[in-house]
Amino acid sequence: MRFAFIVEDQAPDIDVLLADADGTFHSIKALSQSDGRWRYSSDNPESSTYAAGLALEALAGVISLASSEIDQSRVNTVKSDIFKLFDSIQKYDDGTFYFDEKFGGGREHQGSLSTSSSVVRGITSFAAVTSGKIDLPGDKILGLAKYFLGIGLPGSAKDFFNQIESLALLESKRVPVPLVLSLPATVYSLSKKDQLKVTVNTVLGSAAPPLTVKLVRAFHADAKHSTVIEGKELQYDQSSGLHVMGFPDNVDVGTYVFVFETALHDSGSENDYAIGGQIHVPIYVTGIVKVSNAEIAVLGSDLGSDETQKTLDLAGTDVVSLSANHLQKLRFSFQLITPHGHTFKPRQALLKLKHETKYEHIFVVRNTGKKFEIILVVPF
């Protein structure tokens, strides 16, 4: 069937017709199952997702080679089967979707890449030879595109072909074209005044139609209810093709989750593109953290009162001299300040002291909530 289809496509001056197209269509359709999967043959009761892709491709060939039009009701039934097939699609937590093979039956096991490619090839082939749209869930089409983009370079030539062909088919406009939102970088520096940058392209890198990128909300990674940005529309830079936004003052050094969504300017083209729903992206905001209010003090031997206290300029070269006996203690304290002037609380702060004999001692510094502080006992 595929060979005849290729001849018809590559040599339009040659008429290749299927004598009993309606009967052939019915024979293939008889192997379909209620969940959208297909059987390989009438002798095998097992259903297969991979076989569903092959069956859809075969049905597309039958329609293309038919000498008369196939009954539209049968075509619509197959479109319903395609929609049901997406109920069995698998999903990762990041919104990536893929088809996996559940069929055993003694046949060679097909991995998720081969199975997903078979389904994409079948659906796009069937859509190319039928009129009207096939009702496909946009978020799952976009998730399939993310799967093919995210698997890296496959280990075999066959898998590599399946990957590239599937991406090309998803961009062929036979089904809604996935528009992929991505960030050139997810690490930004407040000290360098970096801007948030977002790009939206097709799976093969073509420009997206006019659209708006909105930052629905941004929150701290360890506190989902602590919203720091809400309802902010990114500005489109025509020269670079990027959607950009500066970081407001309430976004400081830390780890965040940014939630984006896109909206096409032309509402009439929504059926032509798959933009999915909200997209969660981890964002890491960095900056130069300064040591501030550093002090060193000698504590009295009775109630811990300060007998001597001096301020330290750790960024400078000043030398501070203190003297204490073995009954007294040494207290060292400081604060860490972010680029926006807020207190920075790292997971752990370490203090390294170097003796005149070149020996080094490392201490874990306690966080009191307002500052870091360590009290050392002066040895004999």
C-alpha positions as CSV (number, residue, x, y, z in Angstrom):
1,M,0.0,0.0,0.0
2,R,2.8,2.4,0.9
3,F,4.6,1.7,-2.4
4,A,1.5,2.4,-4.4
5,F,0.9,5.6,-2.5
6,I,4.5,6.7,-3.2
7,V,4.1,6.0,-7.0
8,E,0.9,8.0,-7.1
9,D,2.6,10.9,-5.3
10,Q,5.8,10.9,-7.2
11,A,4.4,10.2,-10.7
12,P,1.1,12.1,-11.2
13,D,1.0,11.1,-14.8
14,I,0.5,7.4,-13.8
15,D,-3.0,6.5,-12.5
16,V,-2.8,4.1,-9.6
17,L,-6.2,3.0,-8.5
18,L,-7.4,0.5,-5.9
19,A,-10.2,-1.6,-7.3
20,D,-12.1,-2.4,-4.1
21,A,-11.1,0.6,-2.0
22,D,-14.3,0.5,0.1
23,G,-13.9,-3.2,0.9
24,T,-10.2,-2.7,1.8
25,F,-11.1,0.3,4.0
26,H,-13.7,-1.8,5.8
27,S,-11.2,-4.7,6.3
28,I,-8.6,-2.5,7.9
29,K,-11.2,-0.6,10.0
30,A,-12.6,-3.9,11.3
31,L,-9.3,-4.4,13.3
32,S,-9.8,-1.2,15.3
33,Q,-10.5,-1.3,19.0
34,S,-12.8,0.9,21.2
35,D,-9.8,2.6,22.7
36,G,-8.4,3.8,19.4
37,R,-5.7,1.1,19.2
38,W,-5.6,-1.5,16.4
39,R,-4.9,-5.2,16.1
40,Y,-2.3,-6.5,13.7
41,S,-4.6,-9.2,12.4
42,S,-8.0,-10.9,13.1
43,D,-6.1,-13.8,14.6
44,N,-4.5,-11.8,17.4
45,P,-6.8,-10.2,20.0
46,E,-4.1,-8.0,21.5
47,S,-4.3,-4.2,20.8
48,S,-1.4,-2.1,19.7
49,T,-0.7,1.6,19.7
50,Y,2.1,1.2,17.1
51,A,-0.3,-0.8,14.9
52,A,-2.8,2.1,15.1
53,G,-0.3,4.4,13.4
54,L,0.3,1.8,10.7
55,A,-3.5,1.3,10.2
56,L,-4.1,5.1,9.9
57,E,-1.3,5.4,7.3
58,A,-2.8,2.4,5.4
59,L,-6.3,4.0,5.5
60,A,-4.8,7.2,4.1
61,G,-3.3,5.2,1.3
62,V,-6.7,3.6,0.6
63,I,-8.5,7.0,0.4
64,S,-5.8,8.4,-1.8
65,L,-5.9,5.5,-4.3
66,A,-9.7,5.0,-4.2
67,S,-11.4,5.3,-7.6
68,S,-14.5,6.7,-5.9
69,E,-15.0,8.7,-2.6
70,I,-15.0,6.7,0.6
71,D,-18.2,6.9,2.7
72,Q,-17.8,10.0,4.8
73,S,-19.4,8.4,7.8
74,R,-16.6,5.8,7.9
75,V,-14.0,8.6,7.6
76,N,-15.6,10.4,10.6
77,T,-15.6,7.2,12.6
78,V,-11.8,6.9,12.1
79,K,-11.4,10.6,13.2
80,S,-13.3,9.6,16.4
81,D,-10.9,6.7,16.9
82,I,-7.9,9.1,16.6
83,F,-9.4,11.2,19.3
84,K,-9.8,8.2,21.6
85,L,-6.2,7.1,20.9
86,F,-5.1,10.3,22.7
87,D,-6.8,9.1,25.9
88,S,-4.0,6.5,26.3
89,I,-1.1,8.9,25.8
90,Q,1.5,9.0,28.5
91,K,2.7,12.1,30.3
92,Y,5.7,13.4,32.2
93,D,5.5,16.0,34.9
94,D,6.9,18.7,32.7
95,G,4.1,18.5,30.2
96,T,5.8,16.2,27.8
97,F,3.5,13.6,26.1
98,Y,4.4,10.4,24.3
99,F,2.8,7.1,23.1
100,D,4.1,3.8,24.5
101,E,3.5,0.3,23.3
102,K,1.6,-2.1,25.5
103,F,1.4,-4.9,23.0
104,G,3.4,-8.0,23.7
105,G,2.2,-10.8,21.5
106,G,5.6,-12.1,20.5
107,R,6.3,-9.3,18.1
108,E,9.4,-7.1,18.4
109,H,8.9,-4.5,21.2
110,Q,8.5,-1.0,19.9
111,G,9.9,1.8,22.1
112,S,8.1,5.0,22.9
113,L,10.0,6.8,20.1
114,S,9.0,4.3,17.4
115,T,5.4,4.2,18.7
116,S,5.0,8.0,19.0
117,S,6.5,8.4,15.5
118,S,4.1,5.7,14.1
119,V,1.1,7.6,15.5
120,V,2.2,11.0,14.2
121,R,2.9,9.5,10.8
122,G,-0.5,7.8,10.7
123,I,-2.5,10.9,11.9
124,T,-0.8,13.3,9.6
125,S,-1.2,10.9,6.6
126,F,-4.9,10.5,7.3
127,A,-5.4,14.3,7.8
128,A,-3.7,15.0,4.5
129,V,-6.2,13.0,2.4
130,T,-9.4,13.9,4.3
131,S,-11.4,17.1,4.4
132,G,-12.2,19.0,7.6
133,K,-10.2,19.2,10.8
134,I,-9.4,16.3,13.1
135,D,-10.3,17.2,16.7
136,L,-7.0,16.9,18.4
137,P,-6.1,18.2,21.9
138,G,-3.7,21.1,21.5
139,D,-1.8,20.5,24.8
140,K,-1.1,16.9,23.8
141,I,0.1,17.8,20.3
142,L,2.4,20.4,21.9
143,G,3.5,17.8,24.5
144,L,4.4,15.3,21.6
145,A,6.5,18.0,20.0
146,K,8.3,18.6,23.3
147,Y,9.0,14.8,23.5
148,F,10.7,14.7,20.1
149,L,12.7,17.9,20.9
150,G,13.7,16.7,24.3
151,I,15.0,13.2,23.7
152,G,18.4,14.5,22.4
153,L,20.2,12.6,19.6
154,P,18.9,9.0,19.3
155,G,21.4,6.1,19.2
156,S,20.4,4.7,15.9
157,A,19.8,6.0,12.4
158,K,16.3,4.6,12.4
159,D,15.4,6.4,15.6
160,F,17.0,9.6,14.3
161,F,14.9,9.4,11.1
162,N,11.8,8.9,13.2
163,Q,12.6,11.9,15.3
164,I,13.3,14.3,12.4
165,E,10.4,13.0,10.3
166,S,7.9,13.4,13.2
167,L,9.0,17.0,13.8
168,A,8.7,17.8,10.1
169,L,5.2,16.2,10.0
170,L,4.1,18.2,13.1
171,E,5.1,21.3,11.2
172,S,3.4,20.3,7.9
173,K,0.1,22.0,8.9
174,R,-1.8,18.8,8.5
175,V,-2.5,19.0,12.2
176,P,-2.3,22.1,14.5
177,V,1.3,23.3,14.4
178,P,2.9,23.2,17.8
179,L,4.3,26.5,19.1
180,V,7.1,25.9,21.6
181,L,7.9,28.5,24.3
182,S,11.5,28.3,25.4
183,L,14.0,30.5,27.3
184,P,17.5,31.0,25.9
185,A,18.7,31.0,29.6
186,T,17.1,30.2,32.9
187,V,19.9,31.8,35.1
188,Y,19.9,35.6,35.3
189,S,22.1,38.1,37.2
190,L,20.6,41.1,39.0
191,S,24.1,42.6,39.3
192,K,24.4,42.5,35.4
193,K,20.8,43.8,35.1
194,D,19.8,40.8,32.9
195,Q,16.4,40.8,31.3
196,L,14.0,37.9,31.2
197,K,14.0,36.6,27.6
198,V,11.4,34.3,26.0
199,T,11.1,32.9,22.5
200,V,8.2,31.2,20.7
201,N,8.9,29.2,17.6
202,T,7.7,26.2,15.7
203,V,9.4,22.8,16.3
204,L,11.9,23.4,13.5
205,G,12.6,27.0,14.5
206,S,10.3,28.9,12.2
207,A,8.9,32.2,13.4
208,A,5.6,32.0,15.3
209,P,2.6,34.1,14.1
210,P,1.9,37.3,16.1
211,L,1.2,36.5,19.7
212,T,1.4,37.7,23.2
213,V,3.5,36.1,26.0
214,K,2.2,36.7,29.5
215,L,3.8,35.9,32.8
216,V,0.8,34.7,34.7
217,R,2.6,34.5,38.0
218,A,6.0,33.9,39.6
219,F,6.6,32.5,43.0
220,H,9.4,31.2,45.2
221,A,10.2,27.6,44.4
222,D,9.9,26.6,48.1
223,A,6.7,28.6,48.7
224,K,4.0,28.3,46.0
225,H,1.7,30.8,47.6
226,S,4.3,33.6,47.7
227,T,3.5,35.4,44.4
228,V,6.1,38.0,43.5
229,I,4.9,38.8,40.0
230,E,1.4,38.5,38.6
231,G,-0.2,39.2,35.3
232,K,2.8,40.8,33.5
233,E,2.8,41.0,29.7
234,L,6.3,40.7,28.1
235,Q,7.3,43.2,25.5
236,Y,8.1,42.0,22.0
237,D,11.4,43.0,20.6
238,Q,11.0,43.0,16.8
239,S,14.8,43.2,16.1
240,S,15.6,40.0,18.1
241,G,12.3,38.2,17.9
242,L,12.3,37.9,21.7
243,H,9.7,38.7,24.3
244,V,11.5,40.5,27.1
245,M,10.9,41.8,30.6
246,G,13.0,43.5,33.3
247,F,13.0,42.0,36.8
248,P,11.1,44.1,39.4
249,D,12.6,45.1,42.7
250,N,10.7,42.4,44.6
251,V,12.5,39.7,42.7
252,D,15.7,39.1,44.5
253,V,18.4,36.4,44.6
254,G,16.8,33.0,44.8
255,T,15.0,30.2,42.9
256,Y,11.6,30.8,41.4
257,V,9.0,29.2,39.2
258,F,7.7,31.4,36.4
259,V,4.3,30.5,34.9
260,F,3.8,31.6,31.2
261,E,1.0,31.4,28.8
262,T,0.7,32.6,25.1
263,A,-2.3,34.0,23.2
264,L,-2.5,34.4,19.4
265,H,-3.4,37.9,18.2
266,D,-5.6,36.3,15.4
267,S,-8.3,34.3,17.2
268,G,-9.2,32.8,13.9
269,S,-5.9,30.9,13.7
270,E,-6.3,29.1,17.0
271,N,-7.3,25.9,15.2
272,D,-4.1,26.1,13.1
273,Y,-1.7,26.2,16.0
274,A,-1.3,24.2,19.2
275,I,-0.1,26.5,22.0
276,G,-1.1,24.4,25.0
277,G,-1.9,25.8,28.4
278,Q,0.3,27.3,31.2
279,I,4.0,26.5,31.1
280,H,6.0,26.3,34.4
281,V,9.7,27.1,34.1
282,P,12.3,27.1,36.9
283,I,14.2,30.4,37.0
284,Y,17.4,31.0,39.0
285,V,18.2,34.6,39.9
286,T,21.8,35.3,41.0
287,G,23.7,38.4,42.0
288,I,26.7,39.6,44.0
289,V,26.0,39.1,47.7
290,K,28.0,41.5,49.9
291,V,29.2,41.1,53.4
292,S,27.9,43.9,55.6
293,N,28.0,45.0,59.2
294,A,30.9,42.7,60.0
295,E,32.0,43.1,63.7
296,I,34.4,41.4,66.0
297,A,34.2,41.7,69.7
298,V,35.8,40.4,72.9
299,L,33.3,39.2,75.4
300,G,33.7,39.5,79.1
301,S,34.1,36.4,81.3
302,D,31.0,37.0,83.4
303,L,27.8,37.8,81.6
304,G,29.1,37.9,78.1
305,S,29.1,41.7,77.9
306,D,31.1,43.4,75.2
307,E,34.4,44.6,76.5
308,T,35.9,45.5,73.1
309,Q,34.1,45.7,69.8
310,K,35.4,46.7,66.4
311,T,33.9,47.0,62.9
312,L,35.6,45.1,60.1
313,D,35.9,46.1,56.4
314,L,36.2,42.7,54.8
315,A,36.5,44.2,51.4
316,G,39.4,46.4,52.4
317,T,42.9,45.8,53.7
318,D,42.5,47.2,57.2
319,V,44.1,45.3,60.0
320,V,42.2,45.0,63.3
321,S,44.1,44.1,66.5
322,L,42.4,42.7,69.6
323,S,43.7,41.1,72.8
324,A,42.0,38.7,75.1
325,N,42.8,36.3,77.8
326,H,41.9,32.7,78.2
327,L,38.8,33.5,80.3
328,Q,37.3,35.6,77.5
329,K,35.5,34.8,74.2
330,L,35.7,36.1,70.7
331,R,32.5,36.9,68.8
332,F,32.4,37.4,65.1
333,S,29.2,38.5,63.3
334,F,28.1,39.7,59.9
335,Q,25.2,40.1,57.5
336,L,24.8,39.0,53.8
337,I,23.1,41.6,51.6
338,T,21.6,41.0,48.2
339,P,21.8,43.5,45.2
340,H,18.4,44.8,46.3
341,G,19.5,45.4,49.9
342,H,17.7,42.5,51.4
343,T,19.1,40.0,53.9
344,F,20.4,36.9,52.1
345,K,20.1,33.5,53.9
346,P,22.2,30.8,52.3
347,R,21.8,27.2,53.3
348,Q,25.1,27.3,55.1
349,A,27.8,29.9,55.9
350,L,31.4,28.9,56.7
351,L,34.2,30.9,58.4
352,K,37.8,30.1,57.7
353,L,40.4,31.4,60.1
354,K,44.1,31.2,59.2
355,H,46.6,31.2,62.0
356,E,50.0,32.9,61.7
357,T,51.5,29.4,61.6
358,K,49.6,28.9,58.3
359,Y,47.2,26.4,59.9
360,E,43.6,26.9,58.8
361,H,40.4,26.2,60.8
362,I,36.9,26.1,59.2
363,F,33.8,26.8,61.3
364,V,30.1,26.6,60.5
365,V,28.5,30.0,61.4
366,R,25.2,30.0,63.1
367,N,22.3,32.0,61.6
368,T,20.5,34.0,64.3
369,G,17.8,35.2,61.9
370,K,19.1,38.7,61.5
371,K,22.8,38.0,61.2
372,F,25.4,35.3,61.2
373,E,27.3,34.9,64.4
374,I,29.9,32.6,65.9
375,I,31.5,32.7,69.4
376,L,35.0,31.3,69.8
377,V,36.8,30.4,73.0
378,V,40.2,31.9,73.3
379,P,42.7,29.1,74.0
380,F,45.5,29.3,76.6
